[in-house]
Amino acid sequence: MGEARAAALLFVELGEEHLQETVDIYNYYVQNTTVSFHTEPLEASEMRASVLSGDTRFRSYAIVQDGDMLGYVLIARHKNKQAYDTSGEISIYLKPDQAGQGIGGKALDFIERQASELGFHVLVATVCADNEPSRRLFQRHGYEQSALFKEIGYKFGAWLDIASYQKILA
């Protein structure tokens, strides 16, 4: 007998029903890592404004498998000026026990397809420079480092750099 196959990953538009789990996932990174530059946990209302913006172009998706939310991926506004309207900033957050299983790459492929369908020209990802897994993920998927800001954040008693990566879609 062969092993049972895991159900496919589903990307479901994020809704109120996903909000608390989204907050919990994000706050793990706030409290335990330099992945997020927030230093205080977010409340549901703050997360709602971030992931449920109401703008039809800037969307968030729950990553679901077998009915369990494994993480989320989103396209957010890069800058709040009209000339940037064809650029989006992407983020992927997974439950900590889901890292290293290829979910990030699948989420990135998905969000790139969505971005293309929505008419985006460029995607940008900004990561803490000490977050090597995220840096490798974006590089493997054709993103080029376009900026490095040194000592731009301070968390856990250390100065932190951020690196921005971009990919031109079309």
N, C-alpha and C positions, 0 to 999 in steps of 0.2 A: 504494500500500500504506500502511495506517495504522501508527502506532507500536504496538509491543507494550504491552499493559497490564501494569502492575506487579501482582503478586499482592497480594491483600488482606492487611491486617494481621491477625495471629492473636494472641490473648491466651491463653497457656498457663500453667497453674498452675506456679509456679516449683518446681524440684526440684534435687536435688544436681547434676544434669548442667548446670545453669545457674549454679551457685555461683561458679566462678572468673571467668566473664565478668561476673557481677554485681559481684564484688569489683573487677575491673579498671575497670568503668564508674564505680563509686562513688569509687574511689581517684583517678581522674582529677580529679574535682571537689574532693576533699580537697587534692590537691597543687597545683592550678592556679587555684582559684576560691574565692570566698566563698559559694558555693552550700551547701557543707557547713561546719559549724562544727567538725568534727574537724580537728585540725592534724597528726595522724600517720596514715599509711595504716592501714587495717584488715586484719587477717588473716582468712582464710577462716572460722575458728571464730567470730570476732566477727560477721561478716556472716551466718553461718548462724543465730546466735541472733536476729538482727534480722529476717531475711526468711523463715526457716523455723521459725517459732515453735511449730508444732504445734497452735495454737489454730485451730479450724475457722472462726471468725468473722473473724479477722484474717489476711488472705491476701495473697500476693504473686504477681504474674504477669509472665512474660517477654513482651516485645513482639517478635514474630517475623514476618519477611517473607521469603519465598523461602528458608526454612531458616536465615536469619541472625538472630541476636538483636540488635535495635536499641536495646533499653533494658528497663526494668522499671517497674512501677507496683505500689503496695501500699496496703493499709489496715492501719494499726497501731493499737494501743491508744492512745487519747488521754491518759487518766490511769488509774492503777491503783486505782480505787475504784469500787464497784458502781454508783453513781448515774450514772457516765459510760459505762456499758456500751452505750448506744445512740448514742454518739458515736465517730467514728473519725478518725484522722489519716491523711491521704493524702500520698503522695510519688510523684513521677515523675522518673526519671533516664534520660536518653537518651545514647547514644554522642554525643560532641561533633559529629561530622559529620552527625548526624540532626536537629539543632536547626533550627527555622524551617521545617519541612516539613509541619506540621499533625499530626504524630504525637502531640504532647502533648495536643491537643484531643481526638483520638480516644481516647487513653488515659484522659483525664478522663471522657469520656462513658461509656466501658466501666466504669470503677471506680465511677461513680455508680450505674449499673444494678446492678452486683454489690452495692453497699452497700444499695440499696433492697431487693433480694431477701433480703439477710441481716438485714433489720430495723433498719438504722441510721436514725436520725432526723436527725443533724447530721454533716456532714463539716467538718474543719478542715484547713487547709494553712498551714504556717508557712514563710516565705521570708525570706532576707536582703533587707533593704529596698533594697539597690542592685541587686537582680536584677529589673530592669524587665521582661524577657520573661516571667518566671513571674508577676509581679504582673499584667501585662496578660492573661495566659492565664486566671487565676482570675477576674478581673473580667469578662472576656468571657463566662464561663460562669456568671455570676450569683452569684459569691461576693462577700461584702461584707467590707471590712476591719473587723475587730472589735477589734484591738489593735495597738499600736506600742510596742515596747520599745526605748528609746534606749540606745546604747552598751552593749549587753548582752553582746557578744562582742568578742574582740580577736584579730585574725589578720592576717598580712602587714603588721604595723606600724600597723594602723588599728583604731579602735573601730568596731564594726558594730551597726546596728539590725536588728531583725527585725520583720516585719509578719505578723500572723495574719489569715487570711481564713476565713470560714465560710459554709456554705450549708445551709439547712434543707431536707431532702429531702421530707418529708411532714408 
